Amino acid sequence: MYDGPIIDAHHHLWDLGLGRHLWLTEDDAGLAALGDISYMRHTYLPADYLRDVGTANLVGSVHIEAVWDRTRSPVEETAWLETLDKARGVATRYVAYAPLRAPDAEAVIAAQAAYPRVVAVRETIRWHPDPAKRWSEAGLVDDPAFRRGVGLLSRNGLALELLMNPYQAEEVARLAGDFPSQLFVVNHCGTPVDRDAEGLVRWRNGLARMGRLDNIAIKISNFGAYAPDKSLPQLRETVMTCIDAFGTARSMFGTDYPVARRHMTYAGMVEAFIAIIAGFSPAEQRALFHDNAARCYRFAA
């Protein structure tokens, strides 16, 4: 069983005392698709995260932008992260935010990239025909302004992370084909929220389509959110569908803590992932838990 190093490729931190995470503090500002978020309405800093990590062999983690007040500069969040304790490698790499369609996108991207720990930016393209599952408008990927912003990333050495639904899989594949030198990272298993037969086929086909592009990777983050129950066979189906589509060289373990606490404990996620990938070679297991993230997010050897 795997007992090697772990990089958590996806988690969040916030200090509600700063007044910058309005989606957590204002009753009318929450993201409807998340449902009841009362369990997250407390400050969550490195010490809190490490309590959740427990005895897991964590050697590094990637902080994902946590919807800092969009009326303010997103570089504020990066500057704040720089002040936090980095014990055990917590939040030593950042996936920041930059408004790719904005007139000042070039300046914001450059300002983010000036921080060595910033390795990517994230954009939400999560459209769904059901408004309760929709976080953005349709067709964002094909917006010329969005594509101009994407074109600015590779020259700054930044990957693009995408929070999406399976409905955007063809758009993402087309985008990756049009920007072959740009690395794209799909969040949260491609978000298979539709659990009916048609929705699952859409998800699987979308993963397969994106997985054929060498410049798209996937994070198997918060994989417990999509299983009808938390039994190992159900979790295995989610995890292995991702790995089957992207392979062991372009798939990464992530927790999405503290968001994922709704579904599983940190230890439970690590233990389940270890059990699911036990049939892979030791090198492949290490790649899934550590090496792929180390390469993608430029952790030091």
Steps between C-alpha positions, in 0.01 A plus 500: 500500500624848417686674783696754298478880484177682421440835334142617544436665165185684607395671821391841628578733789320808625485746787145627536628784714640659184153549350614378159303176463150638464360175363563351845383788715203656321183294488407614150850460355546123533538273201166324460657188353686440827180476704529554875845644566457566871765239581760714319414831660805526719859611449715224351875555520805270467471376859136406439590325177781305667261379769288353222808355327589313818759228447489499119848527346444850364811668357336782306168649397352726235272781610216573260351847483203519735280761329663805657271803475479553124464877541858512624833408344550121498868561568395588856429131564845402377666761721300369797604140430862608512455594867380153608700226669645252248569214743490156335480670161146629548399745228845526350345523153203714400237477230394863493216688334524742209202638304595365157240706314575830673680787326773486767546122474857533375604717793327280759649180357847654501454618858394152609784333311749728676447286808711184456244287685226584246498217247153530343178696491149360530187593310145378554325394178242285677181542297211257540146510358370472857550843665558330837812335357618802300791722605565691177345593169506273197766527229766667714779290349427630151487866602781680308589700811534180704723349233719809496545452871591135455764606250669709771553209737768294328724802450487542879559130562158438656262208463124553471274315741135460408202446726256353252205270442497211251301725264823694434717200414491551124570872543797429727638242257470750217669769710789268584535411134518868408762571772724192481782655705266592786449259793138461613392333825142384549376527858293255706484198268325712237207554742266206426201651681240337274465146631234370260607269217512779244704724728753229574544423130552873433764512775687188386496605136617848596791367702601271215485790254714727717735220594607463138670842524848472651485853641200431726543347847237421762481535875317218674392743769197465729423168334266409784257772393380302201445151643141409592653353814854498635561129449831412343342359180313827442807710570706273277266560207553875520876482549567232239285668235731801528818292493375289210448819298820688592739227605725489804728773361231773478284429805558649846364446848332797668262542792318833452514548875320643689220488240526121480442459874128475418568162339814340649769547759850580379628163622206328333586658166866403523423146609240448228734633231778270622266202479368594157843540337661203674507302175730749330879476512683681785620763251146560374364528853766756585421689179131523593566610857809715449709508184238627255410790729867571568560529126181689415540753781878528486583377847872472565640149462 
